[in-house]
Amino acid sequence: MKNIWRLLLILIATGLITGCKGTGQSYDLHKTLALIIILGIVLAFFTLALYTNMLRDEVNDQDLFNTNAVKIKMRKRLPAFKSTNPFSLSRVQLGIWTVVISCSYIYLQLCMGNCNDTELNETALILMGISAGVAACGTMIDKREIQDGSFRHQNSPSEGFFVDILSDDNGISVHRFQKVTWTVIAVIIFLNKVYNIKTGCALPELSQTLLWLTGISSAAYLTLKTQENDPSIDSAAANNGLSGVPPSPQVFPPATNSVQPPTVTSTENNPASYQDQTMATGDSTSSPNSDYTTTS
């Protein structure tokens, strides 16, 4: 942190010594102030991006996060691996447009003369509205997944800025690539228009085509973001004990009418009942406890 502030002081001193002069070779305080403010905004942005979670996703499963950190360290064979939250594409986009538009506005206001009659700029409002809306919707999607206890690919340490913002649960994704591409194109064209302004201090207007393309890419990104952490068909089937084929109905064997065997009463210890039984049936049998035979 100290090194960053030292760098800021060096840049400010450089701005005071060089470049910030008017036509009469006297220091232009407006341009010097614009340079100092712009450098301060840019350095503050990068400092907060590196040392805070301002542009990073939320981690809600610390155990899984630590496990993934060990796997990444082993896969990349790194002697030391700093586990930090992954970067969020929607937050990065909002931060970039905030810095670009604010710095451009300060430059035009302080370096292009009297700007009291500056008109409302629709392009700046649309770009800030798109980026703010994407960041807000992305945060709502993340909060819903956290409340539902869903598996989130964000519970994995950062593997690098570009890998983070371009990757979903399946790796590099086309909808994120499209979003990043159109954001970079719009930023380059916007800054180029600001640089080419020679008179006046109104922010430049972008074409409706570029604004529509930026909005469409943002809508596609949000739509597919809602499906990024949904379980696949195979994993859902495995969790439900299925294999993609509906289970066959369970077949039970037909019920059979079973006949209970007659109850046999032991007469070993009851000779009287044995004799009564033989007399009722008319059978001739020998008594188990006598030496004679009863004949009907």
LOVO-519991 format. One record per atom (N, C-alpha, C, CB): x negated, y negated, z negated. Coordinates in steps of 0.001 Angstrom, whole numbers, plus 500000, padded with zeros to 6 digits. Atoms other than C-alpha are relative to their C-alpha. Glycine has a CB too. Layout:
N
XYZ ...
END
This chain:
296
499176501197500000 500000500000500000 499133498740500000 500937500001498790 500892501156500032 497168497586499185 499363499748501361 498917500199498948 500608500161498679 495572498243502564 500965499343500983 499547501354500543 499019500578499089 498794497327504328 500143498504499762 501354500692499839 499889501427500286 499088494015502536 498729499249500402 500290499782498515 501234500635499516 495452493289503307 500051499791501505 498773500848499629 499853500133498552 496180493961506960 500942498863500354 500505501304500607 499067501094499756 499137491584506775 499318498650499834 501198500101499059 500711501258500222 496935488834505346 499009499699501129 499266500045498662 500940500195498895 494348489402508061 500725499533501258 499233501298500285 499236500392498816 496991489161510782 500511498575499882 501168500955500220 499532501373500202 498406485977509269 498852499010500225 500591499829498575 501159500883499809 494922484439509117 499622499903501465 498802500499499188 500300500016498564 494331485464512724 500984499126500758 500021501420500569 498997500831499349 497583483823513749 499784498525499750 501368500391499539 500252501405500302 496636480628511988 498806499461500767 499780499815498515 501228500446499335 493255480503513663 500170499951501511 498836500920499640 499892499908498537 494271481486517194 501452499926500429 499361501303500516 498726499847499306 497172481091519534 501120499091499579 500448501343499847 498836500753500453 499561479081517406 499757498509500133 500340500352498554 500270501408499751 498784475741518983 500919499481501080 498538499784500394 499165500626499006 500888473318520948 499177499519501174 500770498857499396 500695500494498816 500005471532524149 498891499030499650 500976499337500937 501021500958500394 497984468919522257 498912500631499160 500622498865499247 501001499265500763 495754471620520689 500140499781498481 498608499587500456 499707500094501429 497376470940517324 500839501206499595 500739498666499659 499292498813500459 498827473710515230 501510499772500064 499569500366498566 498539500031499932 502476474403515959 500532500811498828 500532500562501373 499548499311501209 504011475222512600 501154500950500279 500413498990498949 498879499121499671 507124476727514151 499516501338500558 500930499319501007 500529498756499430 505154479242516184 499226500798498954 499095499695501204 500738499303501051 502904480029513249 500956500685499037 499092499025499240 499006499409500893 505907480620511022 500685501189500655 501037498958499591 499375498894499278 507530482803513687 499089501227500009 500338499578501441 500946498894499980 504370484908513949 499903500680498640 498632499511500434 500109499429501347 504120485354510188 501247500819499652 499790498880498957 498753499281500322 507797486356509833 500101501294500795 501230499111500285 499916498797499162 507647488794512757 499036501073499507 499699499656501471 500967499024500520 504480490445511449 500463500570498659 498610499351499845 499493499515501283 506034490656507993 501117501015500165 500489498844499166 498895499064499761 509174492352509331 499471501333500527 501015499398500998 500530498767499401 507202494852511424 499229500822498968 499087499669501198 500776499268500998 504793495760508617 500891500552498893 498927499099499401 499070499503501015 507599496046506089 500767501224500514 500988498889499587 499274498871499412 509479498349508462 499156501272499990 500426499669501434 500851498813499951 506536500709508964 499603500475498607 498754499716500820 500337499605501371 505623500650505285 501143500780499352 499665498762499156 498842499309500568 509127501597504193 500277501320500724 501236499098500064 499785498761499253 509362504187506968 499046501108499563 499840499745501490 501001499004500364 506176505923505807 500087500419498537 498624499468500289 500101499733501429 506494505687502027 501340500112499283 499200498933499361 498689499837500610 510243505823501409 500855500906500890 500690498618499783 499055499183499230 513270507805502617 500989499141500786 500762500940499069 499099500905499289 514769504798504425 500447500577501339 499325498656500219 499688499459498672 514613506580507800 500048501523500003 498974499521501016 500075498538500103 514730510171506540 501327500602499567 498906500407499017 498793499269500359 517436512779506083 499981500361498522 500141501264500857 499859499599501394 518748513865502706 499778501504499866 501391499606499457 500253498592500300 517548517164501240 500814500378498774 498477500273499768 499135499605501109 520080518974499042 499683501390499460 501436499951500436 500399498680500474 518442522402498653 498475499999499858 500488501138500981 501436500147500205 515017521922497120 499275501329500076 499728499348498667 500641498681499932 514281525662496825 499759500408501456 500871501063499283 500158499688498572 514894526212500549 498976499074500639 501350499883500736 500971500964499487 512883523069501297 498579500455499686 500256498603499405 501337499541500386 509877524415499370 499619501285500742 499934500230498479 500272498765499260 510193527832501041 499621499699501448 501223500931499959 500323500380498623 510217526242504504 498656499296500088 501088499103500569 501304500666500011 507211524120503544 498867501027500006 499876499078498771 501020498949500025 505222527274502756 499904500683501365 500319501042498901 500004499357498689 506253528848506077 499306499111501044 501443500320500444 500628500915499036 505224525751508057 498500499937499768 500613498586499897 501422500054500321 501902525595506265 499274501248500498 499803499843498491 500616498753499544 501182529260507051 500001500082501521 500733501211499408 499927499916498544 502336528962510671 498994499086500672 501395499659500474 500943500952499410 500231525901511396 498589500147499451 500480498595499768 501312499748500605 497346527161509239 499352498706499520 499079500703501001 500486501275500516 497007523838507513 499434500194498595 501130498944499991 500531499900501357 494729523611504465 500835499209499002 498564499515499965 499139500818500858 497014520902503066 501185499524500835 499213498780499386 498791500395499284 500588520118504051 500848499132499071 500805501253500493 499212500924500803 502468517086502725 501471500190500328 499565498534500246 498579499741499802 506119517956502264 500792498710499842 500504501066499009 499152501192500021 508281514975503172 501298500299500744 499266498778500634 498722499812499338 511896514721504270 499878499722501491 501063499099499376 500075500243498551 512463514920508035 500635498666500380 500686501136500766 499450501263499515 513195511762510005 501391500224500593 499061499363501050 498636499966499478 516807511022510936 500075499157501266 501015499492498940 499908500714498725 517504510031514547 500913498784499890 500508500936501098 499068501117500088 520494507838513724 499425498860499162 501328500467499408 500590501051500829 518635505955510976 498817499343500703 499557500573498650 501118500564499243 515566505516513166 500516499033501054 499166501116500658 499441500890498981 517700504041515940 500491498694499387 501146500693500739 499522501215500659 519372501600513533 498831499118499558 500878500360498791 501157500773500433 516011500553512115 499282499325501151 499043500884499264 500706500580498847 514430500013515541 500764498811500567 499793501061501096 499227501105499448 517285497872516843 500051498816499030 501416500465500337 500029501090500975 517297495866513606 498716499191500135 500131500551498570 501282500689499869 513602495060514002 499916499268501336 498838500994499865 500114500600498678 513793494371517748 500857498741500118 500401501007501071 499096501143499845 516811492058517621 499627498869499046 501452500432499762 500351501055500958 515743490201514464 498709499280500404 499848500594498591 501258500636499580 512192489615515700 500191499171501265 498916501061500234 499730500771498786 513459488508519116 500747498714499679 500805500837500997 499233501193500376 515903486107517501 499097498959499344 501151500376499049 500918500930500652 513197484568515292 499057499372501017 499198500714498903 500919500516498976 510826484223518246 500678498926500851 499496501148500900 499311500961499148 513408482464520401 500411498747499233 501221500644500625 499533501147500781 514693480245517626 498865499062499618 500709500476498749 501090500824500496 511299479031516413 498997499593501072 499291500723498915 501023500272498989 509275479050519609 500558499404501285 499266501263500323 499414500486498755 511728477818522249 500746498685499852 500925501026500550 499399501326500125 512723474402520980 501279499999499199 500268499433501349 498759500200500733 516050473177519697 501048501016500446 500520498567500197 499039498936499676 518567476017519509 501282499848499187 499378501385499743 498802500206500808 521462474445517667 501262500442500715 500121498551499613 498798499685499235 523901475239520463 499962501418500574 500176498994501123 500098498619499519 523132478943520812 501371500661499972 498995500809499149 498707499324499912 526174480884521993 499911501420499442 500490500033501456 499921498638500516 527330484218520643 499558500986501077 501434500324499520 500555499045499049 525477487075522292 500710501345499850 498473500161499791 499243498755500070 527657490066523119 499102501225500021 500981500073501140 500894498849499917 524760492381523965 499434500359498634 498864499720500979 500554499733501325 523181491998520534 501051500598499075 499435498719499391 498926499475500842 526532492600518840 500331501448500372 501256499119500125 499674498636499564 527228495697520925 498900500978499585 500201500047501532 501102499111500353 523761497180520369 499944500247498491 498674499415500485 499993499822501442 523885496551516621 501220500796499552 499966498647499301 498797499244500349 527445497863516492 499865501478500307 501192499442500731 500198498595499637 526525501077518324 499058500691499028 499456500114501423 500985499378500889 523470501766516179 500526500127498571 498703499192500005 499433499923501347 525275500935512927 501107501054499926 500548498630499574 498943498995499989 528264503069513909 499457501419500041 500909499775501175 500609498672499933 526065506038514813 499398500392498650 498919500039501095 500592499700501309 524189505770511513 501074500300498959 499129498829499528 498925499772500967 527439505533509528 500670501352500223 501041498881500087 499363498711499707 529052508501511295 499062501162499700 500446500054501464 500963498947500316 525868510543510985 499896500255498513 498644499645500544 500038499834501455 525761509902507239 501252500702499497 499849498642499308 498758499338500407 529409510941506894 499965501485500336 501205499338500677 500113498589499617 528710514185508760 499085500736499030 499470500135501445 500928499369500938 525741514924506500 500639500181498630 498722499170499876 499351499901501307 527750514209503345 501045501113499983 500650498664499628 498999498933499933 530536516536504483 499346501370499956 500842499865501266 500702498711500010 528072519356505159 499440500311498616 498867500003501037 500538499791501347 526478518856501741 501113500392499038 499284498733499497 498884499662500872 529852518929499992 500533501396500271 501108498990500160 499517498659499649 530862522086501888 498986501091499691 500358500050501466 501035499002500274 527593523789500949 499515500719501235 500507501001499026 500421499375498746 526756524477504592 498474500068500082 500566499223501207 501433499946499701 523331525546505780 499639498797500859 499618501335500720 500410501201499285 521467522431506984 498539500142500429 500199498736499118 501379499923499529 518372522423509184 499165498846499460 499960500004501524 500734501119500596 517468519145507460 499284500395498714 500946498849499721 500686499530501204 516386521182504412 498677500660500360 500888500982499220 501308499522499570 512974521618505991 499061498800500105 500094500764501362 500915501151499982 509877519402505706 499772499464501403 498670500382499384 500287500653498730 508930516961508424 498830500674500697 499706498515499787 501076499442499178 506860518428511244 499449498967500971 500498501219500769 500447501070499112 506165515072512866 501182499165500441 499263500569501220 498915500934499690 508187512033513882 500827500466501195 499435498613500275 499267499653498789 509106513119517409 500649501381499900 499072499951501200 499386498678500191 509721516742516450 501260499875499162 499008500977499328 498840500159500883 512115515621513718 501194499407500727 499640499125498815 498858500686499400 514227513249515770 500526500724501242 499616498577500362 499558499276498805 514395515591518787 500543501394499704 498861500111500969 499681498611500322 515182518828516914 501297500106499213 498861500635499212 498868499608500823 518381520391515626 499714501373499422 501324499999500816 500239498696500620 518879523850514092 499392501010500962 501289500549499448 500574499078499011 517740525508517366 498718499469500628 501010500283501089 501217500578499436 514692523312518029 500313498749500804 499280501023500879 499803501189499169 514337520562520637 501320500116500752 498821499815500994 498657499939499405 517843519708521884 500147498920501061 501096499839498913 499855500904498862 518966517994525072 500795498759499608 500684500720501173 499211501179500347 521544515696523457 499175499005499184 501254500411499220 500891500902500726 518909514291521083 498970499376500957 499284500757498852 500939500534499012 516458513927523966 500659498899500825 499488501122500922 499277501029499245 519085512011525942 500168498728499178 501373500524500438 499816501160500869 519765509745522975 498707499203499857 500497500443498625 501291500672500145 516080508955522467 499605499317501307 498911501004499568 500389500560498697 515521508373526197 500712498682500281 500304500998501120 499263501218499700 518284505804526601 499713498897498985 501487500289500042 500378501019500982 517310504051523371 498676499346500389 499896500619498592 501297500547499574 513717503653524591 500163499117501225 499003501132500298 499788500796498791 514899502407527999 500643498657499654 500880500771501006 499315501244500367 517242499857526440 499072499055499245 501237500305499151 500933500844500752 514542498589524032 498985499348500933 499274500824498924 500996500549499069 511993498158526835 500604498891500856 499436501111500902 499365501016499160 514421496274529077 500347498756499183 501264500566500665 499646501137500853 515592494088526185 498764499145499703 500641500491498680 501218500753500307 512034493110525173 499427499324501243 498951500922499382 500482500614498759 511107492472528790 500792498731500336 500096501005501164 499177501186499752 514021490046529158 499662498885499016 501492500352499905 500394501007500982 513008488290525939 498682499346500414 499871500630498595 501307500523499596 509438487904527217 500109499055501192 499058501148500339 499857500805498782 510630486434530516 500814498730499790 500642500824501081 499255501231500264 512711483712528850 499013498841499861 500879500140498715 500895501159500012 510986480382529495 500664498785499364 499554499664501418 499251501105500598 513675477938528439 501249500544499314 500381498942501072 498833499545500732 516508478247525983 499610501030498954 501036500580500954 500315499067501085 516706480475522958 501119501004499761 499720499236498720 498945499001500128 519699482716523599 499429501390500267 501167499694500971 500428498620499791 519156486437523312 500455500476501373 500556500923498892 499646499571498637 519199488208526697 501216500916500006 498817500714500655 498850499119499782 522214490030528070 499563501196500837 501169499236500698 500260498791499223 521902493624529253 501196500311500886 499689501196499072 498926499645499079 523927495067532103 501027500885499305 499436500711501240 498935499170500553 527257496690531354 499711501491500210 501344499628500637 500335498591499736 525953499905532935 499095500561498913 499320500145501370 500918499535501039 523101500164530444 500699500110498648 498801499057499893 499260499936501263 525413499402527527 500929501207499962 500806498717499789 499132498829499931 527868502065528678 499197501287499849 500773500015501321 500835498804500116 525085504619529062 499509500195498560 498802499908500960 500419499907501398 523835503795525571 501139500491499121 499498498643499500 498844499559500781 527339504205524162 500370501445500250 501177499131500299 499671498610499669 527957507483526002 499010500964499366 500023500198501518 501000499131500613 524681508985524815 500188500067498490 498589499510500333 499742500007501438 525548507946521248 501208500870499657 500224498565499504 498812499180500234 528997509537521485 499695501485500167 501123499589500949 500377498597499801 527538512764522883 499157500510498839 499232500168501319 500837499608501138 524953512838520103 500838500280498760 498975498911499696 499171499799501189 527563512437517354 500899501227500144 500852498757499734 499122498847499788 529886515023518909 499254501311499775 500590499969501415 500772498769500151 527168517666519092 499340500096498629 498944500088501086 500567499960501349 525742516688515707 500946500704499036 499697498580499500 499036499335500880 528954517915514087 499913501516500102 501412499546500331 500109498551499796 528173521394515484 498590500527499745 500422500354501410 501386499559500123 524441521484514766 499810501047498903 499108498812499726 500219499111501134 524660523244511402 501107501020499813 499855499199498753 498980498966500082 527706525407512117 499362501363500241 501135499737501018 500581498668499783 526933529142511845 500333500526501380 500494500981498939 499777499400498694 526548530989515123 500976501168499881 498668500469500617 499051498889499986 528905533772516182 499398501241499353 500436500314501433 500649498804500550 526374536478515283 499866499904498490 498621500202500633 500167500126501445 525633535087511828 501333500019499289 499253498728499660 498681499968500614 529319534535511123 500537501422499941 500966499103500767 499553498615500008 530048538129512131 499256500812498954 499815500623501374 500771499269501007 527233539390509933 500480499671498593 498511499679500132 499515500377501321 528555537429506981 501342500630499684 500106498501499894 498690499394500214 532011538932507475 499984501511500149 500993499416500957 500091498561499842 530722542460507977 500467500491501341 500775500666498947 499532499649498671 531631542464511674 498837500031500953 501065499021500486 501050499929498991 529609543111514793 500474499458501334 499521501430500164 499486500550498759 531590541151517348 501120500810500588 498912499883500990 498930499145499515 534069544010517884 501025500114498892 499470501405500435 499004499897501052 537368544019516025 500021501407499422 501382499622500531 500048498678500619 537507546893513540 501180500843500433 499974499881498482 498936499082499640 539491549944514528 500861500280498780 499428501308500577 499134499741501156 542522550693512365 499601501298499316 501479500058500429 500379498825500772 541871553173509605 501079501070500118 499763499630498523 499080498883499790 543463556555510282 499962500894498772 499635500806501287 499898499130501155 544704558554507334 500558501353500446 500892499360498901 499452498677499641 545389562347507545 501461500084499621 499211501133499310 498561499892500297 549091563276507673 500224500703498671 500733500758501125 499668499400501300 550662564110504383 500608501384500197 500978499093499209 499485498631499934 551438567838503846 500798500312498745 498847501017500173 499177499579501130 554109569375501660 499338501183499310 501436500367500462 500692498930500739 552159571350499202 500942500619498980 498728499456499294 499170499232500951 553830574057497106 499175500276498772 500519501339500628 500711499765501239 552801574149493535 500033501468499654 500590499172498869 500009498568500380 551722577646492479 500767500199498706 498545500529499843 499228499733501229 553861579264489815 499087499980498792 500731501358500088 500754500075501242 552779578691486332 499936501367499347 500622498978499045 500209498686500629 551332581783484763 499779499781498519 498786500767500638 500090500122501449 551869582065481057 499272501190499433 501387499872499370 500785498922500586 549340584040479221 500781500652498870 498645499475499489 499283499224501040 550880586814477063 499051500808499170 501036500925500625 500972499203500723 547703588080475623 500196499900498504 498604499577500364 499838500200501441 548396586619472236 501456499993499564 499349498709499586 498573500007500349 552212586935472365 500681501219500596 500688498702500497 499425498772499432 553378590559472927 501506499948500083 499589501197499181 498532500026499996 557016589808472098 500535499335501244 500528499282498767 499534500669498794 557448587362474903 499716500837501226 499351498635500138 500312499121498866 555769589842477254 501061501064500158 498627500653499820 498973498966499911 558301592525476419 501318499413500455 500176500700498658 498760500630499536 561197590095476861 499968499763501490 500238498684499275 500109500264498564 559919589205480311 500169501260500812 498668499361500323 499888498740499242 559608592813481443 501399500564499938 499012501033499473 498628499492500093 563048593686480184 500930499183500891 500496499967498536 499129500825499159 564591590741482077 499813500305501463 499742498532499751 500263499731498571 562971591692485379 500225501438500368 498590499620500356 499768498586499693 563517595406485090 498793500702500482 501055500141501004 501232499349499551 559877596226485829 499537500954498925 498894498962500327 500586499032500898 558097599145484323 498533499692499899 500241501450500478 501389500381500174 554825598111482877 499554500389498628 499796498507500228 500564499583501277 552624598834480029 499770498801499145 498703500774500187 500233501076500937 552485596720477013 498527499952499678 500839500176498725 501447500086500213 549040595411476406 499586500456498622 499527498593500219 500359499634501361 549214596265472706 500664501298499532 500367498883499067 499341498729500382 551010599667472795 499522501110500872 501526499893500093 500446498821499257 550330603210473950 501111500650500808 499419501009499052 498905499413499240 553719603852475564 500437499054501083 501175500347499092 499533500749498832 555445602706478776 501481499848499933 499596500682501305 498556500265500006 558827601072478936 500547500158501391 500310498592499463 499403499729498685 561051602326481780 501401499440500007 500012501530500327 498652500574499898 564129600456482922 500994501057500413 500028498837500998 
END
